[in-house]
Amino acid sequence: MISLETLLYLIQGERVLLILKKRGLGKGLFNGVGGKVKPGETPEQAVVREAEEEIGVKPIQLSWRGLLEFWNLENGQVESIHYVHVYVSEKYVGEPRESDEAAPLWFEKGNIPYDRMWEDDRLWLPVVLDGKRVYGKFEFEDWKLRKWIVYLLQQTG
Ligand SMILES: Nc1[nH]c(=O)nc2c1ncn2[C@H]1C[C@H](O)[C@@H](COP(=O)(O)OP(=O)(O)OP(=O)(O)O)O1
């Protein structure tokens, strides 16, 4: 299975909004808002929809911060590949609220709970929170991180 997905980090000054996922892939972990892109949607449309569904806010300015590939292997075979577009937004409408899917919580940029997040996040999220763009490829075996590569992308305006 190959799927196209999104992640969004709302930023307010030195604080970042993370969600505690209550179900689905990554349940019990903190992450950005996001999910799968549905047929007919652009990744931007999908991430706006997910923000509305998961925490009741509408981002009004998105900044693209990179592309991540997550490959999951099971018994040496590729089980799934996830292409994830990453965005940040400093402007949105509404107040973050809890839903069936997610509980939102603000964290200081210097105090992100990496020990309660996906193993790869500490390898690329600091770069994104520093205002830069990344490409990363992460290979998991049974959802344990085995190999990775992370590139800093050049800023092209
Ligand atoms: N290794 C990883 N590190 C990370 O930070 N986020 C990851 C990740 N692997 C997947 N994700 C994120 C990307 C995307 O936002 C989300 C995908 O989760 P789901 O499949 O639960 O999405 P949906 O909310 O669309 O699910 P359903 O609608 O329930 O199918 O998980």
The ligand as a MOL file (V3000), in Angstrom:
LIG
                    3D

  0  0  0     0  0            999 V3000
M  V30 BEGIN CTAB
M  V30 COUNTS 31 33 0 0 0
M  V30 BEGIN ATOM
M  V30 1 N 6.7860 7.7240 11.2010 0
M  V30 2 C 5.9130 8.7160 11.3190 0
M  V30 3 N 6.2710 9.8650 11.9400 0
M  V30 4 C 5.4070 10.9080 12.0630 0
M  V30 5 O 5.7770 11.9410 12.6400 0
M  V30 6 N 4.1440 10.8470 11.5840 0
M  V30 7 C 3.7720 9.7390 10.9820 0
M  V30 8 C 4.6220 8.6360 10.8080 0
M  V30 9 N 3.9280 7.6640 10.1230 0
M  V30 10 C 2.7020 8.1750 9.8990 0
M  V30 11 N 2.5940 9.4260 10.4060 0
M  V30 12 C 1.4460 10.3180 10.3630 0
M  V30 13 C 1.2280 10.8970 9.0050 0
M  V30 14 C -0.2760 11.1520 9.0270 0
M  V30 15 O -0.5130 12.4480 9.5950 0
M  V30 16 C -0.8170 10.1000 9.9830 0
M  V30 17 C -1.5240 8.9660 9.2760 0
M  V30 18 O -2.3770 8.4440 10.1990 0
M  V30 19 P -3.7770 7.8030 9.8320 0
M  V30 20 O -3.5400 6.7250 8.8430 0
M  V30 21 O -4.4090 7.4920 11.1460 0
M  V30 22 O -4.5040 9.0010 9.1070 0
M  V30 23 P -6.0510 9.2670 9.0230 0
M  V30 24 O -6.3970 10.2130 10.1510 0
M  V30 25 O -6.3300 9.7500 7.6330 0
M  V30 26 O -6.6510 7.8650 9.2720 0
M  V30 27 P -8.0450 7.2510 8.9200 0
M  V30 28 O -8.8820 8.3790 8.3550 0
M  V30 29 O -8.5080 6.7550 10.2670 0
M  V30 30 O -7.7100 6.1690 7.9450 0
M  V30 31 O 0.2830 9.5920 10.7100 0
M  V30 END ATOM
M  V30 BEGIN BOND
M  V30 1 1 1 2
M  V30 2 1 2 3
M  V30 3 2 2 8
M  V30 4 1 3 4
M  V30 5 2 4 5
M  V30 6 1 4 6
M  V30 7 2 6 7
M  V30 8 1 7 8
M  V30 9 1 7 11
M  V30 10 1 8 9
M  V30 11 2 9 10
M  V30 12 1 10 11
M  V30 13 1 11 12
M  V30 14 1 12 13
M  V30 15 1 12 31
M  V30 16 1 13 14
M  V30 17 1 14 15
M  V30 18 1 14 16
M  V30 19 1 16 17
M  V30 20 1 16 31
M  V30 21 1 17 18
M  V30 22 1 18 19
M  V30 23 2 19 20
M  V30 24 1 19 21
M  V30 25 1 19 22
M  V30 26 1 22 23
M  V30 27 2 23 24
M  V30 28 1 23 25
M  V30 29 1 23 26
M  V30 30 1 26 27
M  V30 31 2 27 28
M  V30 32 1 27 29
M  V30 33 1 27 30
M  V30 END BOND
M  V30 END CTAB
M  END
